[in-house]
Every structure is written in C-alpha cells, then in structure tokens.
Amino acid sequence: MRIEALIVGQGLAGTALAWELRRRGISFLIVDPAAPTGCSRAAAGILTPLAGQRLAPSWRLDEALPLARQTYDEVAQVTGQQHFTALPVLRWLLNPLEKERLLVRRQDPAVTPYLLEDPAGAESWMQVPPYGAVLLGGGGYLDTVAYLEASQAIFHREAAWQQGVVDPRDLHWEQSRVRWREVEARFVLFAQGWKGASNPLFDWVPFNSAKGEILDLESQSFGDRCILSAGKWVLPLGHGRFRAGSTYTHGLLDELPSEEGKTEILDHLSSMVRDKPTVVNHRAGIRPVIRGQQAVIGRHPGRPQVAFFNGLRSKGVLLAPLLAKLLVDHLWEGAPLPREVDLASNF
Ligand SMILES: Cc1cc2nc3c(=O)[nH]c(=O)nc-3n(C[C@H](O)[C@H](O)[C@H](O)COP(=O)(O)OP(=O)(O)OC[C@H]3O[C@@H](n4cnc5c(N)ncnc54)[C@H](O)[C@@H]3O)c2cc1C
C-alpha cells in the first residue's frame, strides 16, 4: 500500500489530521488500537474561547474557533451526525481580582464579542456565586466519543483506518519514504497523546502530562441553559444527564478512576450546586502536556519523513483542527510553522 501519510493514533489530534488530509485529497492510513479508553474519549469536549483566570482569548482564537466550528460542521455533513453543541458558559468570578480583571477585559475588543449580556445570572439550582458571574458565548461542547467513532467508521469504510499499534522500531527508512509492514508512506505523523512520551524518536521532548477524572451524573434539578464553570464545571447533556469535572494531577500516570478524584469533584460541586446528583459513571484520562508549550507540531530534526503532533493539553477540541491545518500546510506546501508551536524552534 503506497500512501502519503501514515497517522499514528486516532485521538482528537490524529482525527483532525485525517479530516484535513481527506479534505485535500491526500491519501492516508490512520492506525489506532481502538481501546475503549484514551484521553480524547475521557474528555468533556468543552470548547471555551476565553479561558484561565485571566479570561484571556485562546491562542490564535480568530483562526482556531471558526476552523474548529467549520471542521465539526463538515464532519457532521459527511457522517450525518451532529457532534458539536453550541452552549454558553456561565463563568463564576472566583475572587475580587477576577472581578477587576473582567472590568479591564470588557474594554478589550478581542474579548467583547464573547461577553454576552446575561439577564439571568446565577440560577436557582446553583449556589450564589460569591463575586458574580459572566456569561461567555462562542463555545459549546463536542461529543468526543461519538465524533471519534463516526470518523473512524468513515475512514474504515474508505480503507483509511486500521486497528493496531505502530512500534517506531518497526519503521524502515527508505530514501525519502518510510515503510511500516506493507505500508509505504511519504510521512509518518505521530499523534499519540501522552503515550508519545515513550516514543524513542521523541524521547527528548519534555512531557509533563496530567491525569484528569470526570463524573457522569443524573439530576432532576440541575438546569441545562449553559455550562457552569466555577473552578470545576458542570456540562448539561440533556434528558437529566450531566458531566462534571475535572481533576488535574501531574505525576500519577494511570488511566484509572480513583476514589480521591471522585471525592474531589463532588466536594467542589457542593460549592456550586444546591442538590446532590447521582453519579452514574466515572472516567479518567491523561492529558498530553509538554512543558512550557500550548501544543507542539513539526518535523523530526533528523528524519524529515517523521512529524509530531502533540501536547494539546485541555484544548484539543478548539486547537486540533487549526494545528492539523498548519502541519499539513507545512509538510505538503512548505509553509513555515508559527514559532510558538514549532518543534524545531522550541527544543
Ligand atoms: C478528564 C479530562 C477532561 C478533558 N476535558 C477537555 C475539554 O473539555 N475540552 C478539551 O478541548 N479537551 C479536554 N481534555 C483534553 C483532551 O482530551 C486532549 O487535549 C486531547 O484528547 C488530546 O488528544 P490526542 O489525540 O493528542 O491524544 P489521545 O486522545 O490520547 O489520542 C492518542 C491516540 O493515539 C493512540 N496511540 C498511542 N500510541 C500509539 C501507537 N504506537 N500506535 C497506534 N496508536 C497509538 C492512543 O491509543 C490514542 O487513541 C480533557 C482531558 C481529560 C483527561
């Protein structure tokens, strides 16, 4: 099989790459173990244009947000399923400093389009926010499991998906191409998430990945007008189902839900909502984090046929489509990569 790209890993990164290549008519094969776990499958899928304590616009928001929305719309057309739901985020202000910062942010033209007038403020099912709240527009959430599975079904149907594990030691270098089993490709693109830390080709990249846990909940009293964000968050899924999370722990790299994680989320939740929900599921995953970076893409310094796409942190839904586009522009059209995310510029 002679193709342009062998993609290793079908999380949010590998899937965005595959859709970008498909859009351009570039041949690819995506290989993934298809285990029912994995970071992208554990994710809440929330997309927020303004994030962090500073309510700052995300990196290259003006490009990333429209491209993400366009990509998920296009996937919906191909798969016949809508996976993205637009929903405002009711963001509590957690201290006096955040309240002050919001006053400054209200003067910032890059931020004002995302600040909605909110006549309702907090709702009766919530606790009272100690320093007020602001309603943020432009976001929503992606049903990541449905998106990954529907994408996989399309790629599989087009003979562009294979279940398996690519061991970098099984790659054979042939002049300007690379061979893996019966596949001969121009590029091999590693989109392995946190498991990229054990790839010997990239053992010099400083991973500092972070475990996260999430609860699936049922409640008859919680509302579903918005995502509630107050240190942790509550995401309404409809029909009395909710998701809440998440924890953020460095060091402990296992994908197992823990009692401590569950307690941490439920304890925090009691400061956000009035009633206790019922916990119906509990999941964990590991966010790929690369020290000091919001994400990293680019070519391997010694193997021009090898590329890297990793370190999406908590921003996979928003950033994966833009980073996929930038990497494909770079590899197939020779476009330079933005310095902030370029593998070659940062390590
Ligand atoms: C609890 C939690 C909540 C989160 N919430 C959000 C959120 O609300 N919004 C958001 O944007 N992000 C969120 N994230 C972060 C988001 O999940 C990540 O940014 C994103 O999923 C990373 O995608 P990825 O494709 O890089 O990695 P992964 O999803 O880990 O995918 C990598 C894939 O590569 C496969 N793989 C690895 N090695 C090989 C190999 N050798 N051969 C073949 N396949 C291989 C793996 O099996 C896996 O399927 C959350 C994460 C967690 C843990």
The ligand as a Gaussian input file, in Angstrom:
#p B3LYP/6-31G(d) Opt

LIG

0 1
 C      -10.659000      14.406000      32.239000
 C      -10.317000      15.186000      31.005000
 C      -11.139000      16.204000      30.588000
 C      -10.837000      16.910000      29.427000
 N      -11.707000      17.869000      29.008000
 C      -11.446000      18.544000      27.878000
 C      -12.369000      19.506000      27.404000
 O      -13.412000      19.735000      27.994000
 N      -12.071000      20.148000      26.226000
 C      -10.912000      19.896000      25.526000
 O      -10.683000      20.510000      24.480000
 N      -10.019000      18.992000      25.982000
 C      -10.260000      18.313000      27.128000
 N       -9.367000      17.405000      27.577000
 C       -8.090000      17.282000      26.875000
 C       -8.245000      16.498000      25.578000
 O       -8.793000      15.265000      25.911000
 C       -6.892000      16.371000      24.903000
 O       -6.415000      17.652000      24.550000
 C       -6.969000      15.543000      23.641000
 O       -7.838000      14.475000      23.802000
 C       -5.622000      15.005000      23.229000
 O       -5.808000      14.309000      22.033000
 P       -4.635000      13.474000      21.386000
 O       -5.163000      12.976000      20.108000
 O       -3.384000      14.266000      21.371000
 O       -4.363000      12.283000      22.424000
 P       -5.229000      10.964000      22.739000
 O       -6.636000      11.254000      22.851000
 O       -4.560000      10.334000      23.907000
 O       -5.057000      10.067000      21.448000
 C       -3.858000       9.401000      21.142000
 C       -4.236000       8.109000      20.464000
 O       -3.047000       7.525000      19.970000
 C       -3.101000       6.133000      20.223000
 N       -1.728000       5.627000      20.210000
 C       -0.727000       5.907000      21.063000
 N        0.381000       5.241000      20.700000
 C        0.071000       4.534000      19.593000
 C        0.812000       3.650000      18.749000
 N        2.089000       3.375000      18.982000
 N        0.184000       3.087000      17.694000
 C       -1.130000       3.370000      17.427000
 N       -1.871000       4.210000      18.198000
 C       -1.264000       4.783000      19.268000
 C       -3.769000       6.054000      21.591000
 O       -4.280000       4.763000      21.835000
 C       -4.856000       7.091000      21.428000
 O       -6.027000       6.539000      20.846000
 C       -9.652000      16.633000      28.703000
 C       -8.817000      15.612000      29.135000
 C       -9.150000      14.874000      30.266000
 C       -8.246000      13.761000      30.693000

